[in-house]
Amino acid sequence: MDEDLNVCLFIQRRPSRKFSLPGKAAREMAEELVILTNGDRAQIQAILSDLVGQYPDKCIDWYIEQAVNQLQKQRM
């Protein structure tokens, strides 16, 4: 699962910001994100890239939470 979490972390690597690992809650949400996408890294990356493009100054926890929320809404 750590390998899948690395897909989520790419968005935090920006020159102007310090790289930081997500908290425990974000790691759990990232695991949920992987489950909701059936491990589809391309889909995860696309969702997170879209969120970063729309909201460039948010933290990794926020991006992961929003991605999970989007996917859960789609399943309804």
N, C-alpha and C positions, 0 to 999 in steps of 0.2 A: 504494500500500500504506500510505502514511503516514495517509491518510484513514481506512482501516480500523483502524489502530492507535489512532486517536483514540477509537473506540468502546470499546476496552479501557481507556483512560485515565480514563474518567468516574468510576471507582470510587476514584481517588486524590484526588479533589477533596472533601476533608472539611475543615470549619473547624478542627478540632483538630490537623490534620496539615499539614505543608508539602507542597505539590505538587512531585512529582519525576518526572522522566522515567525510564522503565525502562532498564535496562542493555542491552547488545548481545544478550546471551543471551535476555532477555525479549522484545526486538523480534523475534528469530528465532522464538521460541515463539509470539508474537502472529501472525506471518505463517503459521505452521503452523495456528494456531487459525482463521484466515480460510480457509485451504485446506480444513480439515476440515469447516467449516460451509458451504462453497461461497459464502462471502461474505455469509452470512445475518446481517445486523447484529442483527436482533431475537433470533435464537438466541444469538448471542454475548453480547448484553446480558443476556438471561435467565439464562444460565449464570453469568456473572460476578456478577450481582445476587444470585443464590441463594448463591453462595460468600461474598460479602461479608456477607450476612445471617447465615450460619452461623458465619463466622470473621471478625469485624469488625476485628481488629487485625493482620492480615497485610499484607505488602507486595504491590505490584503484580506483581512477579515470581512470587510464590507463587500468586496468583490465576490468572495466565495459565497457569502450569505445571499446576495442578490441572484447569483447564478442558480443556487439551489431553489430559491423562491420562484424564479422563472420556470424552471423545469417542473416543479410541483404544480404550478398553475396550468401548465400545458397538459399535464396528466389528468386534470379534472374534466 
